[in-house]
């Protein structure tokens, strides 16, 4: 046998085996076939698929500018109508009233908010009123007493009123405005009375206490300076604070006298008339004080808790009142003696 024949036989044998393998593969891939004689290792790796994926698929990510479905809406319970809304729904007079109240609440809320933001304007108005009336009093008083004495007396009155304001603050009572009245003095208001007569008496007596200390300081300035102006100013201060201790409203003594008996207000008014019968200022004060004088005369301290004050408190204020009045009288007399010399 020649070499060419042997080579041809081998080629024919290889072609026959390849054809048999192809037939086996086609029968195993055919639908409905029950089994396959082809071992798994003989199948290419690309044709073998795993039984379960090794990792879960990545989450969905929308491409830039792509559509993203909206999140599902959460369930919320329906809002129940309020009382005013139910009244308005019923109609009639009640419904009309409810509609008006709702409108006022809707409109008034922003207004109140704006006013609260502008609270500093009210503070500025109070300061402007106090400073303006003070300067006006100085200008009018200067026509009668000269600028130096007018400025000094008004400043002493200002210190006196600051004593009232400080006492009210110590008692937790907010103050209102301070106004100066030419040729008469000044006053400071509080937004409420004291809880009892003791608080009001404390606020009343602190004005003369602080004012007396300021008057004494003015008088003492005479000794290092030798200027008689300080003696005159100190004497005016002693007189103003002593006058304010008269036991009648609206003077400071009118807050202290009711500690012992509310009827003392009427007695103090009679004393004021006797002392200053020809002074129109006294009559103006008495007319303005009539409501308090009458209510004090009708008051019953046994049933009205406002007038019920412990005996120790009465003694404390009584000693302070009499002692302060005596010191002011002595100070006025002493300054008068210095001026005469």
C-alpha positions in Angstrom: 0.0 0.0 0.0 1.4 3.3 -1.0 1.8 6.3 1.3 -0.9 8.3 -0.5 -3.5 5.6 0.1 -2.7 5.5 3.8 -3.2 9.3 4.1 -6.5 9.2 2.3 -7.9 6.5 4.5 -7.0 8.5 7.6 -8.7 11.6 6.2 -11.8 9.6 5.4 -11.9 8.2 9.0 -11.6 11.7 10.5 -14.4 13.1 8.4 -16.6 10.1 9.4 -16.1 10.8 13.2 -16.7 14.5 12.8 -20.0 13.7 11.0 -21.1 11.3 13.8 -20.4 14.0 16.5 -22.4 16.6 14.6 -25.4 14.2 14.4 -25.2 13.5 18.2 -25.1 17.3 18.9 -28.1 17.9 16.6 -30.2 15.2 18.3 -29.4 16.5 21.8 -30.4 20.1 20.9 -33.6 19.0 19.2 -36.9 19.8 21.1 -38.5 16.9 23.0 -35.3 14.9 23.3 -35.2 12.9 26.6 -31.5 12.5 27.1 -28.2 13.3 25.6 -25.1 11.2 25.3 -22.9 14.2 25.0 -21.0 14.9 28.2 -21.4 18.5 29.6 -17.7 19.0 29.3 -18.0 18.5 25.5 -20.4 21.5 25.2 -18.8 24.8 24.9 -18.8 27.1 28.0 -20.8 29.7 26.1 -23.7 27.2 25.9 -23.7 26.4 29.7 -25.9 28.8 31.8 -25.7 28.9 35.6 -28.7 27.7 37.5 -29.0 31.0 39.7 -27.4 34.4 39.1 -24.4 35.0 41.4 -25.6 38.6 42.3 -28.9 40.4 42.1 -29.4 42.8 39.2 -28.4 46.4 39.9 -31.2 48.9 40.8 -32.9 50.9 38.1 -31.2 54.2 37.3 -32.9 56.6 35.1 -30.6 58.1 32.4 -29.9 61.9 32.7 -32.9 63.8 31.6 -35.0 60.6 31.5 -38.5 60.1 33.0 -38.7 59.2 36.7 -42.0 57.9 37.8 -43.6 59.9 40.8 -43.5 58.5 44.3 -46.8 57.0 45.4 -49.0 59.4 47.3 -49.4 58.9 51.1 -52.8 58.6 52.5 -53.8 61.5 54.7 -57.1 61.7 56.7 -59.4 64.5 55.5 -59.2 67.7 57.6 -62.1 68.2 59.9 -63.7 71.7 59.6 -63.3 74.0 62.6 -66.1 75.4 64.7 -66.3 78.7 62.8 -66.3 76.9 59.5 -69.2 74.7 60.7 -71.1 77.8 61.8 -70.5 79.5 58.5 -71.7 76.5 56.6 -75.0 76.6 58.5 -75.7 80.1 57.4 -78.1 82.5 59.1 -77.0 85.0 61.8 -74.6 82.6 63.3 -73.0 81.9 59.9 -72.6 85.6 59.2 -71.0 86.2 62.6 -68.6 83.3 61.9 -67.7 84.7 58.5 -67.0 88.1 60.0 -64.8 86.6 62.8 -62.8 84.5 60.2 -62.3 87.6 58.1 -61.1 89.7 61.0 -58.7 86.9 62.1 -57.3 86.7 58.6 -56.8 90.4 58.2 -55.9 91.2 61.8 -53.1 88.6 62.1 -50.7 90.4 59.7 -51.6 93.8 61.3 -50.7 92.5 64.7 -47.5 91.0 63.4 -46.5 94.3 61.8 -47.3 96.2 65.0 -45.2 93.8 67.1 -42.3 94.5 64.8 -42.8 98.2 65.2 -42.8 98.0 69.0 -39.6 100.0 69.1 -41.6 103.0 67.7 -43.8 103.0 70.8 -40.7 103.1 73.0 -39.4 106.0 71.0 -42.7 107.8 71.3 -42.5 107.4 75.1 -39.0 108.8 75.3 -39.9 111.7 72.9 -42.9 112.5 75.1 -40.9 112.6 78.3 -38.0 114.6 76.8 -40.3 117.0 75.0 -42.4 117.7 78.0 -39.3 118.1 80.1 -37.8 120.7 77.8 -41.1 122.5 77.5 -41.4 122.7 81.3 -37.8 124.1 81.5 -38.7 126.7 78.9 -41.9 127.9 80.6 -40.4 127.8 84.1 -37.4 129.8 83.0 -39.8 132.7 82.3 -40.4 132.9 86.0 -37.3 131.6 87.7 -34.5 131.9 85.1 -32.8 129.1 83.1 -30.5 127.9 85.8 -33.1 127.3 88.5 -35.7 126.0 86.0 -33.3 123.4 84.7 -32.2 122.4 88.2 -35.8 122.1 89.5 -37.1 120.1 86.6 -34.1 117.7 86.9 -34.9 117.2 90.6 -38.5 116.4 89.7 -37.2 113.9 87.1 -35.1 112.2 89.7 -38.1 112.1 92.0 -40.2 110.4 89.3 -37.4 107.9 88.6 -37.7 106.9 92.3 -41.4 105.9 91.6 -40.4 104.1 88.4 -37.6 102.1 90.1 -39.9 101.1 93.0 -42.5 99.9 90.5 -39.9 97.8 88.7 -38.8 96.3 92.0 -42.4 95.2 92.6 -42.7 93.8 89.1 -45.2 96.4 87.9 -44.5 97.8 84.4 -44.4 101.5 84.0 -46.1 103.6 81.3 -45.3 107.2 80.4 -43.6 110.1 82.2 -45.0 113.5 81.5 -43.9 116.9 82.8 -46.4 119.7 83.5 -45.0 123.2 83.5 -45.3 125.0 86.9 -46.9 121.9 88.5 -44.4 119.0 88.4 -44.6 115.6 86.6 -46.1 112.1 86.9 -45.2 108.6 85.8 -47.9 106.0 85.1 -48.0 102.3 85.9 -49.9 99.8 83.8 -51.7 98.4 86.9 -52.1 99.0 90.6 -50.3 97.0 93.2 -51.7 93.7 94.4 -52.3 95.4 97.7 -51.9 98.8 99.4 -48.5 97.9 100.7 -47.1 97.8 97.1 -48.7 101.1 96.2 -47.4 102.7 99.4 -43.9 101.5 98.6 -44.1 103.0 95.1 -45.5 106.2 96.5 -42.9 106.8 99.2 -39.9 106.0 97.1 -40.3 109.1 95.0 -39.8 111.5 98.0 -37.0 109.3 99.3 -34.9 109.4 96.1 -35.9 113.1 95.6 -34.8 114.0 99.1 -31.4 112.4 98.6 -30.9 114.4 95.3 -31.9 117.6 97.1 -29.5 116.9 99.9 -26.7 116.4 97.3 -27.5 119.7 95.8 -27.3 121.5 99.1 -24.0 119.9 100.0 -22.6 121.2 96.7 -22.7 124.7 98.3 -19.8 123.9 100.7 -17.1 123.1 98.2 -18.3 125.7 95.7 -19.6 128.5 97.8 -22.2 129.2 95.2 -25.6 130.1 96.7 -27.4 128.6 93.7 -27.0 125.1 95.2 -28.6 126.3 98.5 -31.6 127.6 96.6 -31.9 124.5 94.5 -31.6 122.3 97.6 -34.3 124.3 99.4 -36.7 123.9 96.4 -36.0 120.2 96.4 -36.9 119.9 100.1 -40.1 121.8 99.6 -41.2 119.8 96.6 -40.7 116.5 98.3 -42.3 117.7 101.6 -45.3 119.0 99.6 -45.7 115.6 98.0 -46.1 113.9 101.4 -49.5 115.6 102.0 -51.9 112.8 102.7 -54.2 113.4 99.7 -54.2 112.1 96.2 -52.8 112.4 93.6 -49.7 113.3 95.8 -47.4 110.6 97.1 -48.8 110.9 100.6 -52.2 109.8 99.2 -50.7 106.3 98.7 -49.4 106.1 102.3 -52.2 107.5 104.4 -54.7 104.8 103.4 -52.5 102.3 105.2 -53.9 103.6 108.4 -57.4 104.5 107.2 -58.8 105.2 103.7 -60.8 108.1 105.2 -57.6 110.0 105.8 -57.7 110.9 102.1 -60.6 113.2 102.8 -59.0 114.7 105.8 -55.8 115.3 103.8 -57.9 117.1 101.1 -59.3 119.5 103.8 -55.7 120.2 105.0 -54.6 120.9 101.5 -57.4 123.4 101.0 -56.6 125.2 104.3 -52.9 125.4 103.4 -53.2 126.5 99.8 -56.7 128.0 99.6 -55.5 130.7 97.1 -53.3 128.4 95.1 -55.1 127.2 91.9 -52.8 124.2 91.7 -54.3 122.8 94.9 -57.8 123.0 93.5 -56.8 121.3 90.3 -55.3 118.5 92.3 -58.4 118.1 94.5 -60.8 118.0 91.5 -58.6 115.3 89.8 -58.5 113.3 93.1 -62.3 113.3 93.9 -62.9 109.7 92.6 -60.2 108.3 94.9 -61.2 110.4 97.8 -64.8 109.2 97.5 -63.9 105.6 97.0 -61.6 105.7 100.0 -64.4 107.2 102.2 -66.7 104.4 101.2 -64.0 101.6 101.5 -64.3 98.9 104.2 -60.8 97.5 105.1 -62.4 94.6 106.9 -64.0 93.2 103.7 -61.7 94.5 101.0 -58.4 92.6 100.9 -56.6 95.5 99.1 -56.6 97.5 102.3 -55.7 94.7 104.7 -52.1 95.2 105.7 -50.2 93.7 108.6 -49.6 95.9 111.7 -45.8 95.6 111.3 -46.1 97.0 107.8 -48.1 99.9 109.1 -45.5 100.7 111.7 -42.7 100.5 109.2 -44.3 102.9 106.7 -45.5 105.2 109.6 -42.0 105.7 111.0 -40.6 106.2 107.5 -43.3 108.7 106.6 -43.0 110.8 109.8 -39.3 110.6 109.8 -38.9 111.7 106.2 -41.3 114.6 106.6 -39.4 115.7 109.7 -36.0 115.6 107.9 -37.4 117.5 104.9 -38.8 120.2 107.2 -35.5 120.5 109.0 -33.6 120.6 105.7 -35.8 123.4 104.4 -35.4 125.4 107.6 -31.6 124.9 107.6 -31.2 126.0 103.9 -33.3 129.0 104.7 -31.0 129.9 107.5 -28.0 129.6 105.3 -29.5 131.9 102.7 -30.3 134.5 105.3 -26.7 134.5 106.5 
